[in-house]
Amino acid sequence: RLALSWWREALQHFNGQRHILGQQPEPWQLLTTDACGIWDREEPSIGIFVAGGFCGLTAQQCHSIFPDAPAVTAPIQLWELFAIVAMARLYSSWLQGKYLQIGVDNLNVCSWLSKGTVRGDVCYQQALTYLLDLFKMQIDYNFRLQPFWISSETNVLADAASRREWSVFRSALQQWIVQQSSWSGPPPSLQFLQHGATDTSGGNSSTAG
């Protein structure tokens, strides 16, 4: 019922035009997200990496920005999905008109994104609401995300941002910049640091709300 009512509303705003459909997606190395749960930290947190820009937010900071953020005790799958939704909300202007792979290291969330639906009883209604909200943003801002599963060991940048391990993040970011210089894609872009949580030049780190 929730999905049907959402579709009825969303399709009223969809003009049927998607000029990005014929494009090939840009590689997942430009866009990754992650979350860590309460067994790793005192509270969950999320990490976002967007083409050189980054964001690391604790659960408290998430709730101060987004009233619909998951409960502190919510399952990790819900926090992983919310990290993607938060990324789309924070960086919607950058995403506009783009077709990108997004690196996801949670198999359940990757499956939900691929199939466009939520399976299982884990916070079903809230997870479906996030998924539908993400789809609506893709319509409103004309972008497309293609989920691409990566291992937790590969998801270094978003993982370090979620844990606020900034020395690890700075090292991984330097490696990313070197790799990026050999790609045909856009050059590294650091103009998103207003949502970041540290000074990558090696200065003191500080969280941002």
C-alpha positions as CSV (number, residue, x, y, z in Angstrom):
1,R,0.0,0.0,0.0
2,L,2.8,2.4,0.9
3,A,4.6,1.7,-2.4
4,L,1.4,2.1,-4.5
5,S,0.5,5.5,-2.9
6,W,4.0,6.7,-3.4
7,W,4.0,5.7,-7.1
8,R,0.8,7.5,-7.6
9,E,2.2,10.7,-6.2
10,A,5.7,10.4,-7.8
11,L,4.5,9.8,-11.3
12,Q,2.5,13.0,-11.3
13,H,5.8,14.9,-11.2
14,F,7.7,12.7,-13.8
15,N,7.8,14.2,-17.3
16,G,9.1,11.0,-18.9
17,Q,12.3,12.6,-20.1
18,R,15.6,11.1,-19.0
19,H,18.5,12.2,-21.3
20,I,21.0,10.2,-19.2
21,L,19.5,6.8,-20.1
22,G,21.8,6.2,-23.0
23,Q,25.0,7.0,-21.1
24,Q,27.5,4.7,-19.6
25,P,27.8,5.1,-15.8
26,E,30.9,6.7,-14.4
27,P,32.9,4.3,-12.2
28,W,32.1,3.5,-8.6
29,Q,35.4,5.0,-7.5
30,L,33.8,8.4,-7.7
31,L,31.0,7.6,-5.3
32,T,30.9,5.4,-2.2
33,T,29.0,5.4,1.1
34,D,29.3,3.4,4.3
35,A,28.0,3.1,7.9
36,C,29.3,1.6,11.1
37,G,27.0,0.3,13.8
38,I,26.9,0.5,17.6
39,W,29.1,-2.6,18.0
40,D,31.9,-0.6,16.4
41,R,31.2,2.8,18.0
42,E,29.2,4.3,20.9
43,E,26.7,5.4,18.3
44,P,26.2,4.7,14.5
45,S,27.8,7.0,12.0
46,I,27.8,7.3,8.2
47,G,30.6,8.1,5.7
48,I,30.2,9.6,2.2
49,F,32.8,10.0,-0.5
50,V,31.8,12.0,-3.6
51,A,34.5,12.7,-6.3
52,G,37.0,14.0,-3.8
53,G,34.4,15.6,-1.5
54,F,33.5,13.8,1.7
55,C,31.3,13.7,4.8
56,G,31.4,11.9,8.1
57,L,28.4,12.3,10.4
58,T,27.6,10.7,13.7
59,A,24.0,9.6,14.5
60,Q,23.5,12.7,16.5
61,Q,24.6,14.9,13.7
62,C,22.4,13.0,11.2
63,H,19.4,13.6,13.4
64,S,20.2,17.3,13.7
65,I,20.2,17.6,9.9
66,F,17.6,14.9,8.9
67,P,14.7,14.4,11.3
68,D,14.0,11.0,9.5
69,A,17.4,9.5,10.3
70,P,17.2,6.0,11.7
71,A,17.1,5.3,15.4
72,V,20.5,4.7,17.1
73,T,19.5,1.1,17.7
74,A,18.3,0.5,14.1
75,P,19.9,-2.4,12.1
76,I,23.0,-1.6,10.2
77,Q,21.2,-2.3,6.9
78,L,19.0,0.7,7.5
79,W,22.0,2.9,8.3
80,E,23.7,1.8,5.2
81,L,20.7,2.7,3.1
82,F,20.3,6.0,4.9
83,A,23.9,6.9,4.1
84,I,23.0,6.7,0.4
85,V,19.9,8.8,0.9
86,A,21.8,11.4,2.9
87,M,24.5,11.5,0.1
88,A,21.8,12.2,-2.5
89,R,20.3,15.0,-0.3
90,L,23.6,16.7,0.4
91,Y,25.0,16.4,-3.1
92,S,21.9,16.6,-5.3
93,S,23.2,19.6,-7.2
94,W,26.4,17.7,-8.1
95,L,24.6,14.6,-9.0
96,Q,22.2,16.4,-11.4
97,G,22.4,15.0,-14.9
98,K,24.9,12.3,-14.0
99,Y,24.7,8.5,-14.3
100,L,27.1,6.9,-11.7
101,Q,27.9,3.6,-10.2
102,I,27.7,3.8,-6.4
103,G,30.0,1.5,-4.4
104,V,28.1,-0.4,-1.7
105,D,29.6,-3.0,0.7
106,N,26.3,-4.3,2.2
107,L,24.8,-7.1,0.1
108,N,21.3,-6.5,1.3
109,V,21.3,-2.8,0.5
110,C,22.9,-3.5,-2.9
111,S,20.1,-6.0,-3.6
112,W,17.4,-3.5,-2.5
113,L,18.8,-0.8,-4.8
114,S,19.1,-3.2,-7.7
115,K,15.6,-4.6,-7.4
116,G,13.9,-1.4,-6.4
117,T,12.2,-3.0,-3.4
118,V,12.9,-4.1,0.2
119,R,12.9,-7.7,1.3
120,G,12.6,-9.0,4.8
121,D,11.1,-7.7,8.0
122,V,14.0,-5.4,9.1
123,C,12.4,-1.9,9.5
124,Y,10.5,-2.6,6.3
125,Q,8.4,0.5,6.1
126,Q,11.2,2.9,6.9
127,A,13.6,1.2,4.5
128,L,11.0,1.3,1.7
129,T,10.4,5.0,2.5
130,Y,14.1,5.7,2.1
131,L,14.2,3.7,-1.2
132,L,11.2,5.5,-2.6
133,D,12.6,8.9,-1.5
134,L,15.9,8.1,-3.3
135,F,14.0,7.2,-6.5
136,K,12.0,10.4,-6.3
137,M,15.2,12.4,-6.0
138,Q,16.6,10.7,-9.1
139,I,13.5,11.9,-11.0
140,D,13.5,15.4,-9.5
141,Y,17.2,16.0,-10.1
142,N,17.6,13.8,-13.2
143,F,20.4,11.5,-12.1
144,R,20.8,7.8,-11.9
145,L,22.6,5.5,-9.4
146,Q,23.7,2.0,-10.4
147,P,24.6,0.0,-7.3
148,F,27.9,-1.8,-7.5
149,W,28.9,-4.2,-4.7
150,I,32.4,-3.8,-3.4
151,S,34.1,-5.5,-0.4
152,S,34.5,-3.7,2.9
153,E,38.2,-3.9,2.5
154,T,37.9,-2.0,-0.8
155,N,35.5,0.7,0.6
156,V,38.3,2.4,2.4
157,L,37.4,6.1,1.9
158,A,33.8,5.9,3.0
159,D,34.6,3.5,5.8
160,A,37.3,5.8,7.2
161,A,34.9,8.8,7.0
162,S,32.2,6.9,8.8
163,R,34.6,5.9,11.6
164,R,36.2,9.4,11.5
165,E,39.7,7.8,11.1
166,W,41.2,10.8,9.4
167,S,44.8,9.6,9.1
168,V,43.5,6.5,7.2
169,F,41.3,8.7,5.1
170,R,44.1,11.2,4.2
171,S,46.3,8.3,3.1
172,A,43.6,6.7,1.0
173,L,42.6,10.1,-0.5
174,Q,46.1,10.7,-1.7
175,Q,46.1,7.2,-3.4
176,W,42.7,8.1,-4.9
177,I,44.1,11.3,-6.4
178,V,47.0,9.5,-8.0
179,Q,44.7,6.9,-9.5
180,Q,42.2,9.6,-10.6
181,S,44.9,11.4,-12.6
182,S,45.2,8.4,-14.9
183,W,41.4,8.2,-15.6
184,S,39.6,10.0,-18.4
185,G,37.0,11.2,-15.9
186,P,36.8,14.6,-14.2
187,P,39.8,15.8,-12.1
188,P,39.6,15.5,-8.3
189,S,37.2,18.0,-6.8
190,L,37.5,19.2,-3.2
191,Q,34.8,21.9,-3.3
192,F,32.5,19.8,-1.2
193,L,34.5,20.2,2.0
194,Q,31.7,22.3,3.6
195,H,30.2,18.9,4.3
196,G,33.5,17.3,5.2
197,A,34.8,16.6,8.6
198,T,38.6,17.2,8.5
199,D,41.4,19.1,6.9
200,T,43.0,16.8,4.4
201,S,46.2,18.9,4.4
202,G,47.2,17.3,7.6
203,G,45.8,19.8,10.1
204,N,43.6,19.0,13.1
205,S,40.5,17.1,12.4
206,S,37.1,18.3,13.5
207,T,33.6,17.0,13.0
208,A,31.0,19.0,11.2
209,G,27.3,19.1,11.8
